[in-house]
Amino acid sequence: MRGEEAAAAEARCPRSPELHDLSDDSDYAAAAAASSNHTVMRSDLADKGSVETARADVVYEKEGVTIHPMQYGSGRISGILRLYLQQGSLFLSWDPNEEVDSFSTSSATMEIEKYRNLYTVKALPLNDVRFIRKHSPAFNIGAEYIIIVLSSGLAYPPFYFYNSGLRELFASLKKHVFIIRSDDDPNVFLVNDFQDPLQKSLSSLELPGVASVANAMSRQNSFSFTGSVDEARHVTPSSMTEYVSKQKHKSNDPGRDLSIQVLEKFSLVTKFARDTTSSLFRENHNSGARTYGRQQQKHVLDNRANDKYTDHPITPDKGSLPSDSIESDNLPLVWGKQRDNPLSVEEWSNFLDPEGRVMDSKALRKKVFYGGVDHVLRKEVWKFLLGYHEYDSTYAEREYLAVMKRTEYEAIKSQWKSISPTQAKRFTKFRERKGLIDKDVVRTDRSVPYYEGDDNQNVVVLRDILLTYSFYNFDLGYCQGMSDFLAPILYVMEDESESFWCFAILMERLGANFNRDQSGMHAQLLALSKLVELLDPPLHNYFRQNDCLNYFFCFRWVLIQFKREFSFDQIMLLWEVLWTHYLSEHFHLYLCIAILKRYRSRIIGEQMDFDTLLKFINELSGQINLDRALQDAEALCSVAGDNGAACIPPGTPPSMPIETDGGLYVQQDEVL
Amino acid sequence: MASRRRMLLKVIILGDSGVGKTSLMNQYVNKKFSNQYKATIGADFLTKEVQIDDRLFTLQIWDTAGQERFQSLGVAFYRGADCCVLVYDVNVTKSFERLNSWREEFLLQASPSDPENFPFVVLGNKIDVDGGNSRTVSEKKAKAWCASKGNIPYFETSAKEGFNVEAAFECIARNAIKNEPEEEIYLPDTIDVGGAGRQQRSSGCEC
């Protein structure tokens, strides 16, 4: 941590007095001299078929810059990397060659063809670049490559320079943007690192050399995964109407929600980059390199967080962005991973060893995350997912546990069972708690046959478990919403004691949702706000401008984990997916964002204020396509990666609470 | 006068869990009653067009979670309210005793510009239960409390049977309108508000 801070401090205050100076670096001094010969000035690129580079001054151009979609074996795609100036700003592009390199096997060729467009970099403003990592192979065997990391934390796949040209690239960059070598890692070059007050003041003077960088900084805040690529320019006020009407035409075809589509395109790129880099770093036994990247991303995120109080509304800035339309951008549709079939009886038996231990709990959680659980297995599998059963417990141990826990449950239950009517008269807290629970159980899932009808015994069991829980965890007590959590558990377990313990262990994670000070809810809503800021800045800006940043319109979603939004059957599937904690403990927050993104064009287009938004969200109940939302959320969660995790403060439910001396649920003394 | 817009009147319903807030709102807006309402989580609202003295208004009625623990959310939901409806269950004494804290909590969180004169209406609900035999709070007691708080209008209702619900909400709407004049920016030529209207309010609804 200390090293990271030092690096950041160094980055903010480069030692060299001259802004663009890399002269301490002999490589670059030499390259700079050489580069003047290589610099190409062209004004007519129409023959390249690249509309957005028309009337651009190309300052660097290199053929044979290659990427390796490594999941397809030896496949490689060569292309042309360019830097060009357009209206004072520097852009980077990479266009793949028409033909796949002959190195590729024929089976890989098809796949690579499919993804050709995916890797194309159309017009990446250098303003969006956070740093470039250069990698030189040991003993000069193999090609040099660079990885470009954006301010958002997104990384492009490595670009390999088989025919040299990397020096010249850096020399060109140096001429047009502010770029310095990191003191922490000589292979990392920070771009637009404008934290130093002196530099800021210089930029405000609009000196010729820094003007473009200054522009860059003002725009950086409107950057987003979706925004930088396709969407930001459509969300500017001037073109909003057009955007909305386009979206409306498509609203009947949910498969064409563009924000998701583009996002997922990047999901793949990011995953690809992550896989590739990690594999490469492994190859080179260079474990430190990867750590640096991660720290750097964190650092970026911290900066963004610090900026949050400065207002940077999205400003229309058409000039700096190329203007191809959404329609012309024929991206392949890349979705989050397809939903799988539920875990079947046969698959489940394959997970167990002869004594009943789950042999590969991670694989099990993965399976459930992508497909859920066959209903007949829920009674058994939920106990593992919830943590009531240890994965490495045996059949015998679990049977023993059930007996012991039953006794323990009965003991806790007897605490309130033994309260006589006369004692109850003098026990206000008990009466009121019981009254509240009595009122709620009769209005919990009564349309589900299991809880239907007058004098339903299952409703009584619900009541008994909740009242027992309020004694087991007297500090937390009973709170509305708990009955919503318990009803599906009892329905699945069909056993009072087992349901109680499963519920109790779920509350270890979600009890903070019901804290009197609402701290658990506030933590989650804050994390949600941070995640939207990361994953969809235009939507975040919209919420900020419309006074919706408290995210109270998502309160019901978060408090009872979408219980009121889906059918009883769907909620069992959703919860078992969430309980796997497979990609994230906070997957439910990504689900919130996935749903918000699905409806973002309506939210923004109809200019919903807080009231309208709340009503709109409440009325989505029963309307949300769960499988699609889960798929979207998975893509979002993958894209966000470590940056997403860094948005969520430690101890945010459903993470296990951070224990304090005063007990888990320190509460002010109140009536209920 | 030409540019008169339909005015939005925001009404907040508060009261203990299970006193019938959601039922009252649904009975008034949808003329329906269900035994199957779920406990309200967070907040929701319904709107209804109403005509009061030849003028059209949109009544936006907010239903909130009744558990005390969720009161801190009020800040987000109470702002801009024109009238606050306090509901209790005539069969549950505690729900009546808590009216005062609901009232104070509302004034604290909504922080209206003129808390002394902010309009409240009190509803004693569920008078149908057990033919009135299980009743624990008398009408007299309730009215005495209302009088002590600046003559808050009081209605006895049954959301289940629809009894007195229409009348109660008409009074609620009228009181909400009286709270509006300060923001009567839509009627630039006919500002005729003075204090008269608001002083009258304390005498309750004659509707």
Boltz contact constraints between the chains, C-beta under 6 A:
constraints:
  - contact:
      token1: [A, 436]
      token2: [B, 17]
      max_distance: 6.0
  - contact:
      token1: [A, 439]
      token2: [B, 18]
      max_distance: 6.0
  - contact:
      token1: [A, 440]
      token2: [B, 39]
      max_distance: 6.0
  - contact:
      token1: [A, 443]
      token2: [B, 37]
      max_distance: 6.0
  - contact:
      token1: [A, 443]
      token2: [B, 38]
      max_distance: 6.0
  - contact:
      token1: [A, 443]
      token2: [B, 39]
      max_distance: 6.0
  - contact:
      token1: [A, 446]
      token2: [B, 36]
      max_distance: 6.0
  - contact:
      token1: [A, 479]
      token2: [B, 69]
      max_distance: 6.0
  - contact:
      token1: [A, 480]
      token2: [B, 39]
      max_distance: 6.0
  - contact:
      token1: [A, 480]
      token2: [B, 67]
      max_distance: 6.0
  - contact:
      token1: [A, 481]
      token2: [B, 41]
      max_distance: 6.0
  - contact:
      token1: [A, 516]
      token2: [B, 69]
      max_distance: 6.0
  - contact:
      token1: [A, 518]
      token2: [B, 72]
      max_distance: 6.0
  - contact:
      token1: [A, 550]
      token2: [B, 76]
      max_distance: 6.0
  - contact:
      token1: [A, 552]
      token2: [B, 76]
      max_distance: 6.0
  - contact:
      token1: [A, 555]
      token2: [B, 42]
      max_distance: 6.0
  - contact:
      token1: [A, 556]
      token2: [B, 41]
      max_distance: 6.0
  - contact:
      token1: [A, 556]
      token2: [B, 42]
      max_distance: 6.0
  - contact:
      token1: [A, 559]
      token2: [B, 41]
      max_distance: 6.0
  - contact:
      token1: [A, 618]
      token2: [B, 44]
      max_distance: 6.0
  - contact:
      token1: [A, 672]
      token2: [B, 68]
      max_distance: 6.0
